[in-house]
Amino acid sequence: MFSQFAVTSLWFAGNAIIADLQSAMNVGLEDTGIVTSAIQLGFISGTLIFATFSISDRYSPRKIFFICSILGSLSNLLIYFIANNLFSLLVLRFITGFLLTGIYPIGMKIAAGWYKDKLGNAIGLLVGSLVLGTAFPHLIKSVGGSLPWEQVIFVVSGFALAGGLLMYFMVEDGPYISSGTKFNPRVIKTIFSYKKLRSSALGYFGHMWELYTFWALLPVILLYYFKSNPMEVNISFLSFLIIASGTVGCIVGGVISKKTGSAKVAFIQLTLSGFCCLISPLMFNTSAPVFLTFLIFWGIVIVGDSPQYSAIIALAAPKELVGSGLTLVNSIGFAITILSLWFIYQFLDMIDISYALMILAVGPAIGLISMRSLISENKS
């Protein structure tokens, strides 16, 4: 868990410091969307390559995790040494995203190698660690009021390096891992020929339409609210708190899934997060405690369903293609996040951000429709 937490802190390292890059690289808050999209695009490129060549099924996932964590730490550190404008920052964020392919889906492959009957709970803990890691740069940035961006880069890179070393030296490949799979050019068609996997994947895609856009926009949402409701707040710390609250949703959802099954947990949490999208305009008119409580609740349910989709996919995919199945679904899901970010940003200049957030409800609605067969199967 610590390794996943430590290395995935690379994900939002760029977002956490973006407000400080105005003077250093002429980068501002309005570039949040494109900086987020750069790392997502890198991740998508990596997952497509990993899935097509079945890399995670042909080689030891532990070794892949280790190599990618070392290189990811280095690419993040290079922001300090060589980035001097928006373009160079985007290139380095893209490279980091590519290397995270060897962390997030590979971490789930490692978990799938150790757990079978309680996989939903295990992946719940794993994704909870990822959520905490994603939020971690915001916490580092909030230290002492506002830690310099250079120190944030060094701390996050150090954590990622430590996570990779711990994974390599302290975790073995599990007994349920299948490796040595040969390249299959029809792997994509093979994986999506399974109905249960398709239904879960579509639910995951709806969830991803909402998740990363909400996370990326959090500082903007908070700044907008507190501009209309002036008070002394630490935006970085609040962003950390709201994103990190998703860890609760992942862990609690994982525990409940042992009794109810993964599909029901995912369905309920996706329903709740979709409801949060729809009522968001009303919440902007509430007091600060109510508004922040709402965002924390949204932060819990918006990601709590994620590990359950992964558990369903890991169990539904052919044993020899589990890693490729998880990686491929991740790839498509993260491609959707870029589309969602772009789409929302088109509206921010035309309508109030509180109303723009309602557009995120489209994803949960589509996801819930696609998951009906999973729920029916659970009841029968």
C-alpha positions as CSV (number, residue, x, y, z in Angstrom):
1,M,0.0,0.0,0.0
2,F,2.8,2.4,0.9
3,S,4.5,1.9,-2.5
4,Q,1.3,2.6,-4.4
5,F,0.7,5.7,-2.3
6,A,4.3,7.0,-2.6
7,V,4.6,6.6,-6.4
8,T,1.2,7.8,-7.4
9,S,2.0,11.1,-5.6
10,L,3.7,11.9,-8.9
11,W,0.2,12.2,-10.5
12,F,-0.9,15.6,-9.3
13,A,2.5,17.0,-8.5
14,G,2.2,19.5,-11.4
15,N,-1.3,20.5,-10.3
16,A,-0.3,21.2,-6.8
17,I,2.4,23.7,-7.8
18,I,0.8,25.3,-10.8
19,A,-0.2,28.5,-9.1
20,D,3.6,29.1,-8.3
21,L,4.7,28.6,-11.9
22,Q,3.5,31.9,-13.2
23,S,6.8,33.7,-12.7
24,A,9.1,30.7,-13.2
25,M,7.5,29.3,-16.4
26,N,4.6,31.7,-17.3
27,V,2.1,29.0,-16.3
28,G,-1.1,29.9,-14.6
29,L,-4.3,28.4,-13.0
30,E,-6.0,28.6,-16.4
31,D,-3.5,26.0,-17.7
32,T,-4.6,23.4,-15.1
33,G,-6.7,21.6,-17.6
34,I,-3.9,21.2,-20.2
35,V,-1.3,20.2,-17.6
36,T,-3.7,17.5,-16.2
37,S,-4.4,16.4,-19.8
38,A,-0.7,16.0,-20.5
39,I,-0.2,13.5,-17.8
40,Q,-3.4,11.7,-18.7
41,L,-2.3,11.5,-22.4
42,G,1.0,10.0,-21.3
43,F,-0.8,7.4,-19.2
44,I,-3.1,6.6,-22.1
45,S,-0.2,6.1,-24.5
46,G,1.6,3.9,-22.0
47,T,-1.4,1.8,-21.3
48,L,-2.1,1.2,-25.0
49,I,1.5,0.0,-25.5
50,F,1.4,-2.1,-22.4
51,A,-1.9,-3.7,-23.3
52,T,-1.1,-4.3,-27.0
53,F,2.1,-6.0,-26.2
54,S,0.8,-7.7,-23.0
55,I,3.8,-6.3,-21.1
56,S,2.2,-6.7,-17.7
57,D,1.4,-10.4,-18.4
58,R,4.8,-11.3,-19.9
59,Y,7.1,-9.9,-17.3
60,S,7.3,-9.7,-13.5
61,P,4.9,-6.9,-12.4
62,R,7.1,-6.2,-9.4
63,K,10.1,-5.5,-11.6
64,I,8.0,-3.3,-13.9
65,F,6.7,-1.3,-10.9
66,F,10.3,-0.8,-9.7
67,I,11.7,0.4,-13.0
68,C,8.8,2.8,-13.7
69,S,8.9,4.3,-10.2
70,I,12.7,5.1,-10.6
71,L,12.1,6.7,-14.0
72,G,9.0,8.5,-12.9
73,S,10.8,10.0,-10.0
74,L,13.5,11.2,-12.3
75,S,11.0,12.7,-14.9
76,N,9.3,14.6,-12.0
77,L,12.6,15.9,-10.7
78,L,13.5,17.2,-14.1
79,I,10.7,19.8,-13.8
80,Y,13.1,21.6,-11.4
81,F,16.2,21.1,-13.6
82,I,15.1,21.7,-17.2
83,A,11.5,22.9,-17.4
84,N,11.4,26.6,-18.2
85,N,8.1,27.1,-20.0
86,L,4.6,25.5,-20.5
87,F,5.8,23.3,-23.3
88,S,8.7,21.7,-21.4
89,L,6.4,21.2,-18.4
90,L,3.9,19.4,-20.6
91,V,6.5,17.1,-22.1
92,L,7.8,16.1,-18.7
93,R,4.2,15.6,-17.4
94,F,3.5,13.4,-20.4
95,I,6.6,11.2,-19.7
96,T,5.6,10.9,-16.1
97,G,2.1,9.8,-17.1
98,F,3.5,7.2,-19.5
99,L,5.6,5.8,-16.6
100,L,2.6,5.7,-14.3
101,T,1.3,2.9,-16.6
102,G,3.8,0.7,-14.7
103,I,2.4,1.8,-11.3
104,Y,-1.4,2.0,-11.2
105,P,-2.6,-1.0,-13.3
106,I,0.5,-3.0,-12.4
107,G,-0.2,-2.4,-8.7
108,M,-3.6,-4.0,-9.3
109,K,-2.0,-6.9,-11.1
110,I,0.3,-7.4,-8.1
111,A,-2.8,-7.4,-5.8
112,A,-4.7,-9.8,-8.1
113,G,-1.7,-12.1,-7.8
114,W,-2.1,-12.4,-4.0
115,Y,-5.9,-12.3,-3.6
116,K,-8.8,-14.1,-5.2
117,D,-11.9,-14.4,-3.0
118,K,-11.5,-11.0,-1.4
119,L,-10.1,-9.1,-4.4
120,G,-12.6,-6.2,-4.1
121,N,-11.4,-5.5,-0.6
122,A,-7.7,-5.8,-1.5
123,I,-8.0,-3.5,-4.5
124,G,-10.1,-1.1,-2.4
125,L,-7.1,-0.7,-0.1
126,L,-4.8,-0.3,-3.1
127,V,-6.9,2.3,-4.8
128,G,-7.3,4.0,-1.5
129,S,-3.6,4.3,-1.4
130,L,-3.6,5.7,-4.9
131,V,-6.2,8.4,-3.9
132,L,-4.1,9.4,-0.9
133,G,-1.0,9.5,-3.2
134,T,-2.9,11.7,-5.7
135,A,-3.8,14.1,-2.9
136,F,-0.4,14.1,-1.2
137,P,1.3,16.9,-3.3
138,H,-1.5,19.3,-2.2
139,L,-0.6,18.4,1.4
140,I,3.1,19.0,0.9
141,K,2.3,22.3,-0.8
142,S,0.2,23.4,2.2
143,V,3.0,22.8,4.7
144,G,3.9,26.1,6.5
145,G,1.2,27.9,4.6
146,S,2.8,27.5,1.2
147,L,5.9,25.4,0.7
148,P,8.0,26.6,-2.3
149,W,7.3,24.6,-5.5
150,E,10.9,23.4,-5.8
151,Q,10.7,21.6,-2.4
152,V,7.4,20.0,-3.4
153,I,9.0,18.5,-6.5
154,F,12.0,17.1,-4.4
155,V,9.8,15.6,-1.7
156,V,7.4,13.9,-4.1
157,S,10.3,12.5,-6.2
158,G,11.9,11.2,-3.1
159,F,8.7,9.5,-2.0
160,A,8.2,7.9,-5.4
161,L,11.8,6.5,-5.3
162,A,11.3,5.1,-1.8
163,G,8.0,3.4,-3.0
164,G,9.7,1.7,-5.9
165,L,12.5,0.4,-3.7
166,L,10.2,-1.0,-1.1
167,M,8.1,-2.8,-3.8
168,Y,11.1,-4.4,-5.3
169,F,12.8,-5.6,-2.1
170,M,9.8,-6.4,0.1
171,V,7.0,-7.8,-2.2
172,E,7.2,-11.0,-4.2
173,D,5.0,-12.0,-7.2
174,G,1.9,-13.7,-5.8
175,P,0.7,-17.3,-6.4
176,Y,-2.2,-16.3,-8.7
177,I,0.0,-14.3,-11.1
178,S,0.1,-15.5,-14.7
179,S,3.2,-14.4,-16.6
180,G,5.1,-15.3,-19.7
181,T,2.1,-14.6,-22.0
182,K,3.1,-14.2,-25.6
183,F,2.0,-11.3,-27.7
184,N,-1.5,-11.6,-29.0
185,P,-2.5,-8.9,-31.6
186,R,-6.2,-9.7,-30.9
187,V,-5.9,-9.1,-27.2
188,I,-8.3,-6.1,-27.3
189,K,-11.0,-8.0,-29.1
190,T,-10.5,-11.1,-26.8
191,I,-10.8,-9.1,-23.6
192,F,-14.0,-7.3,-24.6
193,S,-15.7,-10.4,-25.8
194,Y,-16.7,-11.1,-22.1
195,K,-20.1,-9.5,-21.3
196,K,-19.4,-9.1,-17.6
197,L,-16.2,-7.3,-18.3
198,R,-17.9,-5.0,-20.9
199,S,-20.6,-4.0,-18.4
200,S,-18.1,-3.2,-15.7
201,A,-15.8,-1.4,-18.1
202,L,-18.7,0.9,-19.3
203,G,-19.5,1.6,-15.6
204,Y,-15.9,2.5,-15.1
205,F,-15.9,4.8,-18.2
206,G,-18.9,6.7,-16.8
207,H,-17.1,7.1,-13.4
208,M,-14.0,8.4,-15.1
209,W,-15.9,11.1,-17.0
210,E,-16.6,12.6,-13.6
211,L,-13.6,11.8,-11.4
212,Y,-10.4,13.5,-12.8
213,T,-12.3,16.6,-13.9
214,F,-13.6,17.0,-10.4
215,W,-10.1,16.5,-8.9
216,A,-8.4,18.8,-11.4
217,L,-11.0,21.6,-10.9
218,L,-11.0,21.4,-7.1
219,P,-8.6,24.4,-6.5
220,V,-10.7,26.4,-9.1
221,I,-13.9,25.4,-7.3
222,L,-12.6,26.4,-3.9
223,L,-11.2,29.7,-5.2
224,Y,-14.5,30.5,-6.9
225,Y,-16.5,29.8,-3.7
226,F,-14.3,31.7,-1.3
227,K,-14.1,34.6,-3.7
228,S,-17.9,35.0,-3.1
229,N,-17.5,34.0,0.6
230,P,-14.3,35.6,1.7
231,M,-12.4,34.0,4.6
232,E,-8.9,32.9,5.4
233,V,-8.4,29.3,4.0
234,N,-5.6,27.2,2.8
235,I,-6.7,26.0,-0.7
236,S,-3.9,23.4,-1.0
237,F,-4.8,21.8,2.3
238,L,-8.5,21.8,1.5
239,S,-7.8,20.2,-1.9
240,F,-5.8,17.5,-0.2
241,L,-8.5,16.9,2.4
242,I,-11.3,16.5,-0.3
243,I,-9.3,14.3,-2.6
244,A,-7.9,12.2,0.3
245,S,-11.3,11.6,1.7
246,G,-11.8,9.2,-1.3
247,T,-9.6,6.8,0.6
248,V,-12.5,6.2,3.0
249,G,-14.8,5.4,0.1
250,C,-12.4,2.9,-1.3
251,I,-11.6,1.1,1.9
252,V,-15.1,1.1,3.3
253,G,-16.5,0.0,-0.1
254,G,-13.9,-2.8,-0.2
255,V,-15.0,-4.1,3.2
256,I,-18.7,-4.0,2.3
257,S,-18.0,-5.7,-1.1
258,K,-17.0,-8.9,0.8
259,K,-20.7,-9.3,1.8
260,T,-22.6,-7.6,-1.0
261,G,-20.3,-8.1,-4.0
262,S,-18.4,-5.5,-6.0
263,A,-21.2,-4.6,-8.4
264,K,-23.7,-3.4,-5.8
265,V,-21.0,-1.2,-4.0
266,A,-20.0,0.4,-7.3
267,F,-23.6,1.0,-8.3
268,I,-24.5,2.8,-5.1
269,Q,-21.4,5.0,-5.0
270,L,-21.8,5.9,-8.6
271,T,-25.4,6.9,-7.9
272,L,-24.4,9.1,-5.0
273,S,-21.7,10.9,-6.9
274,G,-24.0,11.5,-9.9
275,F,-26.5,13.0,-7.4
276,C,-23.7,15.3,-6.1
277,C,-23.2,16.6,-9.7
278,L,-26.8,17.5,-10.0
279,I,-27.2,19.4,-6.7
280,S,-23.8,21.2,-6.9
281,P,-25.3,24.6,-8.0
282,L,-27.4,24.6,-4.8
283,M,-24.5,23.9,-2.6
284,F,-22.6,27.0,-3.8
285,N,-25.2,29.0,-2.0
286,T,-24.7,27.3,1.4
287,S,-22.4,28.3,4.3
288,A,-18.7,27.3,4.2
289,P,-19.0,24.3,6.6
290,V,-21.9,22.9,4.6
291,F,-20.2,23.4,1.3
292,L,-17.0,21.8,2.5
293,T,-18.9,18.9,4.0
294,F,-20.6,18.4,0.7
295,L,-17.3,18.4,-1.2
296,I,-15.8,15.9,1.3
297,F,-18.8,13.6,0.8
298,W,-18.5,14.0,-2.9
299,G,-14.8,13.2,-2.6
300,I,-15.6,10.0,-0.8
301,V,-18.2,8.6,-3.2
302,I,-16.7,9.8,-6.4
303,V,-13.8,7.3,-6.3
304,G,-15.1,4.6,-3.9
305,D,-16.5,2.7,-6.8
306,S,-13.3,2.6,-8.8
307,P,-11.6,-0.4,-7.1
308,Q,-14.8,-2.4,-7.4
309,Y,-14.8,-2.1,-11.2
310,S,-11.2,-3.3,-11.2
311,A,-12.1,-6.3,-9.1
312,I,-14.9,-7.3,-11.4
313,I,-12.6,-6.9,-14.4
314,A,-9.8,-8.8,-12.8
315,L,-12.1,-11.7,-12.0
316,A,-14.0,-11.6,-15.4
317,A,-10.9,-11.5,-17.7
318,P,-9.1,-14.6,-18.7
319,K,-6.4,-15.4,-16.2
320,E,-3.6,-15.0,-18.7
321,L,-4.9,-11.5,-19.7
322,V,-5.8,-10.0,-16.3
323,G,-3.0,-7.4,-16.5
324,S,-3.8,-6.5,-20.1
325,G,-7.5,-6.3,-19.3
326,L,-7.0,-3.9,-16.4
327,T,-4.5,-1.8,-18.4
328,L,-6.7,-1.6,-21.5
329,V,-9.7,-0.5,-19.5
330,N,-7.6,2.1,-17.7
331,S,-6.4,3.4,-21.0
332,I,-9.8,4.0,-22.4
333,G,-11.0,5.4,-19.1
334,F,-8.2,8.0,-19.0
335,A,-8.8,9.0,-22.6
336,I,-12.4,9.9,-21.4
337,T,-10.9,12.1,-18.7
338,I,-9.2,14.3,-21.3
339,L,-12.4,14.6,-23.3
340,S,-14.3,15.5,-20.1
341,L,-11.7,18.1,-19.0
342,W,-11.8,19.7,-22.5
343,F,-15.6,19.7,-22.6
344,I,-16.0,21.3,-19.2
345,Y,-13.4,24.0,-19.9
346,Q,-15.4,25.0,-23.0
347,F,-18.2,26.0,-20.7
348,L,-16.3,27.7,-18.0
349,D,-16.2,31.0,-19.9
350,M,-19.9,30.9,-20.7
351,I,-21.6,29.6,-17.6
352,D,-21.1,29.6,-13.8
353,I,-18.7,26.8,-12.7
354,S,-21.4,25.5,-10.4
355,Y,-23.7,24.8,-13.4
356,A,-20.8,23.4,-15.4
357,L,-20.3,20.7,-12.8
358,M,-23.8,19.4,-13.6
359,I,-22.4,18.2,-16.9
360,L,-20.3,15.7,-15.1
361,A,-23.6,13.8,-14.2
362,V,-23.7,12.5,-17.8
363,G,-20.9,10.0,-17.0
364,P,-22.6,8.4,-13.9
365,A,-25.9,8.2,-15.8
366,I,-24.4,6.2,-18.6
367,G,-22.4,4.1,-16.2
368,L,-25.5,3.2,-14.1
369,I,-27.5,2.2,-17.2
370,S,-24.7,-0.1,-18.4
371,M,-24.3,-1.8,-14.9
372,R,-28.0,-2.9,-14.7
373,S,-27.1,-6.4,-15.9
374,L,-24.4,-6.8,-13.2
375,I,-26.9,-5.9,-10.5
376,S,-29.5,-8.3,-12.0
377,E,-26.9,-11.0,-12.1
378,N,-26.0,-10.4,-8.4
379,K,-29.7,-10.7,-7.4
380,S,-30.2,-13.9,-9.3
